[in-house]
Every structure is written in structure tokens, then in C-alpha cells.
Amino acid sequence: KFEIINSLKPFLFDRRLKILPAQDKVLSMKDNWERAVSNTQGEWISIIGDDDIFSPDLILFIQHFLKTVPNASKYEAFKWKGINFSWSGVNVDGRRNPACIPVDGDTVRVIKSSDHLEGVMSWGKPKRSCGSGPSIYHGLWRRSLIDKVKKLHNGFLFDASIMDYESGYNAMISTDSFIFIDRPFSILGACDKSNSAAVIDYTHKKVALANWLNEGGINDGVPKGLNVPSSLALTIYYLNQFWMKKVNYKTEVNMRNVVEGLAQELVTIDPDYFDIFKDEIISFMKETEFVDFIQYFKPKKREKHKIGWNGYLSGTIIIDPSKYADRVIDFADIAFSLVTPWQRVGSEYNVDANNV
């Protein structure tokens, strides 16, 4: 946080910068995001956390895109690949989680919103999540899209407690298409107290979930009296049920894909906690609609230290970020220097509507 404050010092007298004072009570994440966006005035809005960072090239890219691409004004949402960085204190099996930098790809694609939304809501692939779509979190929204989404929720931008996913769903149901960019324009940081860190740390999961419920008071879509294990896949499943009911979206969910994705989630669990987490999930499945699909739940325990190495894998450079410790800006300089220069993204901005 001191690094953030110090980096803002040169801009403290810039009228475009607003620093909102803390309120008398602790606000939930949803209330914080609502408050922040309500104090913005610009045409384009994006949200990141205090352990994240933007590439300054994003502004140059968007400005040039809007001037160069035919009918660019019709696009209201942008999404891009992210770079993952774990701050000190975020560990996998006792050592730093690797930093992942996508370096393979410079395509700009037009994604049909309705098709992508259907794939997400129907759980079209056996993954722990089918994605959030063009979220305002580590994405970019035009002011007109914000106004549309507010009409969905009686004047509020966020209606669920899991706003990053919910906002992506709302963007897809409110637009015909959105832009996806292969080139990363932001770093998704995970500090030791963040929800991102809890995803890979079993002992942190329960504490993070308790704090979440204490601040927000709700776990979207979960039937009353049902205790859900601290699982990303299950959390997103019930969020989807909540969102579909609210906006009257109907589709058949592939429950086998949900369960197989849930099994994949256990790969991220420290092997020391694998059996405990597995038993929790099986007990939960036996008491819910998942009982008929329990035969597809076949998680595999990984080996110690199998996650975390230096090298190149599937278009991503994976490095040990230990030398950067809490110097995320120094890391950002290196990470963004490895990706495609913004001027070359999209091969002179020939937006490909077919390369989806």
C-alpha cells in the first residue's frame, strides 16, 4: 500500500485523481466497487485491486483502436489475457507461487456475446469455471454499458457479491458482442490476504470465506441452511443459478462438466490437504443435486512441488518471482516488456470476427 501511495504522489494535484476517504463502517467488496464507480466521470471504466497493476499502454491501445477500427464505437466491453503475480507470503507447498506471463498471441477478436454466455451458463466444458466474460474487473467498459447494466438492477451496477463474474455476465446479456485481446494489459496480483491467494491455499480458504460472508452477508444462490465447501467451482455454480433466475435466463447445465471441473480444482490443493478437501466435497455432493453425478467426481492428488517451475508452457512464460518480492512495479516492467508491443496488436487492427 505504501508503494501505491508513493506512486500517486506526483498526481495528487491532478483533478482527475480522486481519493475517497474510508467510511465509518467496513464496506463489503460490492459496496466498495459500487461507491468507486459512482464517483467516476470518464467514458471508460476499469476496476483492479490494490495488489494489481495496469499497463500504461492500455490507454494508448484503446485510443488508437477507437480511431482505427471501423465501427469501433459499437463496442462497449473489452477483455484481455492477464498476467499472474503472487506477492511474498503466497505459497504453493511452502514456496512462492510462479508468475505466469502469456506471451504467445496478438490477436484482437470479436466474440458474440450470446454464444459465449450460453457456453458459460450451460457449463460447456469440464472446467472449474467457464469464465466470466468481459468483466469490468481487469476489463474495460464504456459508460453506456454501465448505464445499461444499472437498468437491470434498479440503479445498482452490482447485485451479486461475486462482482467480477457477475459483471461479465451482465455485459454479455447487454451487448451483441465484445472485444477479446490476446495481449495482456494488466497483472492480477495475489497478496497473502487476498481471495486470489485463498484459491490455492486450503488453510486460507475457510478464513477468506468467513470474512466474505461476514462483510457481504450472503453467498449468492446457495439454498438456505446449506454449507458449501470453500470451492471456486461450487461458488460459481450457485452464482450462475442466482444470476439466471434473476435475469430469467434459461439453459440446461451440464452437471457432469461441473463435477469434472470440480475434480480438476483439487489439483491446486496442497497434497497434505487433498483428502480432507475431497471428503468435504463428497459429503456435500451426497446431500445435494450433485449426488446423481458423483460417479464423475474422480480427483487426482498431485505431487509436491509439481506446480512452480521456470520455463515455457502453452504460450506462457512461467518464472519464479521470488527475486521481486513485493516490488510488483519492477516485475511489471519486465513482464510487459516480454509481450507484444501494443502498436502491433491485432496485425494493424484487422479485427477478426471469425477467429473466435
Secondary structure, DSSP 8 states (H G I E B T S, - for coil): -HHHHHHHGGGTT-TT-------SS---HHHHHHHHHHT--SSEE-B--TT-EE-THHHHHHHHHHHHSTTGGG--EEEE--EEEE-TT-EETTEE--EEEE-S---EEEEEHHHHHHHHHTT-SSSS-----S-SBTEEEEHHHHHHHHHHTTT-S--SS-HHHHHHHHHHHH-SEEEEESS--EEEEE-TTSHHHHHH-HHHHHHHHHHHHHHH---TT--TT----S-HHHHHHHHHHHHHHHHT------HHHHHHHHHHHGGGS-HHHHHHHHHHHHHHHHTSGGGGGGGG-------TT-S--SEEETTEEEE-GGGGTT-HHHHHHHHHHHS--GGGTHHHH--BSS--
